[in-house]
Amino acid sequence: MKDYRLTKDTEKDLREVARYTLKQWGKAMLQEYRGGLKKTFEDIGKNNIISRQFSDNFPELLVTKYKHHFIFYLTEGMEKPVIVGVIHERRSLVKHLTGRLTP
């Protein structure tokens, strides 16, 4: 059983990452990147990761990074961490996070 939960928005983010990675770098890189993201999610679930608060306005929102993607998640009041977004470092983080903070 997973020690974390993905939101529908996060699942959509992951499909987007997969499509882009497959198109740009091929299947081997896609498998490697997926594996790294999954390990990062597992580390979040085990509270075995370095993270920080995203902003003073949303102190409950934590963020960590895997290669070129920021991973946003909530733990406060949750049975297990809820990953609310996987967003590329070049994208507008605030724009893509808007409306995602209610798991």
Contacts in CASP RR format, 6 or more apart in sequence:
PFRMAT RR
TARGET T0000
AUTHOR 0000-0000-0000
METHOD contacts of the structure
MODEL  1
MKDYRLTKDTEKDLREVARYTLKQWGKAMLQEYRGGLKKTFEDIGKNNII
SRQFSDNFPELLVTKYKHHFIFYLTEGMEKPVIVGVIHERRSLVKHLTGR
LTP
2 41 0 8 1.000
2 42 0 8 1.000
2 45 0 8 1.000
2 80 0 8 1.000
3 42 0 8 1.000
3 45 0 8 1.000
3 46 0 8 1.000
3 80 0 8 1.000
3 81 0 8 1.000
4 41 0 8 1.000
4 42 0 8 1.000
4 44 0 8 1.000
4 45 0 8 1.000
4 73 0 8 1.000
4 80 0 8 1.000
4 81 0 8 1.000
4 82 0 8 1.000
4 83 0 8 1.000
5 78 0 8 1.000
5 80 0 8 1.000
5 81 0 8 1.000
5 82 0 8 1.000
5 83 0 8 1.000
5 103 0 8 1.000
6 14 0 8 1.000
6 41 0 8 1.000
6 82 0 8 1.000
6 83 0 8 1.000
7 82 0 8 1.000
7 83 0 8 1.000
7 84 0 8 1.000
7 85 0 8 1.000
7 100 0 8 1.000
7 103 0 8 1.000
9 84 0 8 1.000
9 85 0 8 1.000
9 100 0 8 1.000
10 83 0 8 1.000
10 84 0 8 1.000
10 85 0 8 1.000
10 86 0 8 1.000
13 85 0 8 1.000
13 86 0 8 1.000
13 87 0 8 1.000
14 37 0 8 1.000
14 86 0 8 1.000
17 33 0 8 1.000
17 37 0 8 1.000
17 69 0 8 1.000
17 86 0 8 1.000
17 88 0 8 1.000
18 30 0 8 1.000
18 34 0 8 1.000
21 29 0 8 1.000
21 30 0 8 1.000
21 33 0 8 1.000
22 30 0 8 1.000
33 67 0 8 1.000
36 66 0 8 1.000
37 66 0 8 1.000
37 69 0 8 1.000
37 71 0 8 1.000
37 86 0 8 1.000
40 49 0 8 1.000
40 64 0 8 1.000
40 66 0 8 1.000
40 71 0 8 1.000
41 71 0 8 1.000
41 83 0 8 1.000
43 49 0 8 1.000
44 51 0 8 1.000
44 64 0 8 1.000
44 71 0 8 1.000
44 73 0 8 1.000
44 81 0 8 1.000
44 83 0 8 1.000
45 80 0 8 1.000
45 81 0 8 1.000
47 75 0 8 1.000
49 64 0 8 1.000
50 64 0 8 1.000
51 62 0 8 1.000
51 63 0 8 1.000
51 64 0 8 1.000
51 73 0 8 1.000
52 62 0 8 1.000
52 63 0 8 1.000
52 64 0 8 1.000
53 59 0 8 1.000
53 61 0 8 1.000
53 62 0 8 1.000
53 63 0 8 1.000
54 61 0 8 1.000
54 62 0 8 1.000
54 63 0 8 1.000
54 72 0 8 1.000
54 93 0 8 1.000
54 97 0 8 1.000
55 61 0 8 1.000
58 101 0 8 1.000
60 74 0 8 1.000
60 75 0 8 1.000
60 76 0 8 1.000
60 101 0 8 1.000
61 72 0 8 1.000
61 73 0 8 1.000
61 74 0 8 1.000
61 84 0 8 1.000
61 97 0 8 1.000
61 101 0 8 1.000
62 72 0 8 1.000
62 73 0 8 1.000
62 74 0 8 1.000
62 75 0 8 1.000
63 70 0 8 1.000
63 71 0 8 1.000
63 72 0 8 1.000
63 73 0 8 1.000
64 70 0 8 1.000
64 71 0 8 1.000
64 73 0 8 1.000
65 71 0 8 1.000
65 89 0 8 1.000
68 88 0 8 1.000
68 89 0 8 1.000
68 90 0 8 1.000
69 86 0 8 1.000
69 87 0 8 1.000
69 88 0 8 1.000
69 89 0 8 1.000
70 85 0 8 1.000
70 86 0 8 1.000
70 87 0 8 1.000
70 88 0 8 1.000
70 89 0 8 1.000
70 93 0 8 1.000
71 83 0 8 1.000
71 85 0 8 1.000
71 86 0 8 1.000
72 83 0 8 1.000
72 84 0 8 1.000
72 85 0 8 1.000
72 86 0 8 1.000
72 87 0 8 1.000
72 97 0 8 1.000
72 100 0 8 1.000
73 81 0 8 1.000
73 82 0 8 1.000
73 83 0 8 1.000
73 84 0 8 1.000
73 85 0 8 1.000
74 81 0 8 1.000
74 82 0 8 1.000
74 84 0 8 1.000
74 101 0 8 1.000
74 103 0 8 1.000
75 81 0 8 1.000
75 82 0 8 1.000
78 103 0 8 1.000
82 103 0 8 1.000
84 97 0 8 1.000
84 100 0 8 1.000
84 101 0 8 1.000
84 103 0 8 1.000
85 96 0 8 1.000
85 97 0 8 1.000
85 100 0 8 1.000
87 93 0 8 1.000
87 96 0 8 1.000
87 97 0 8 1.000
END
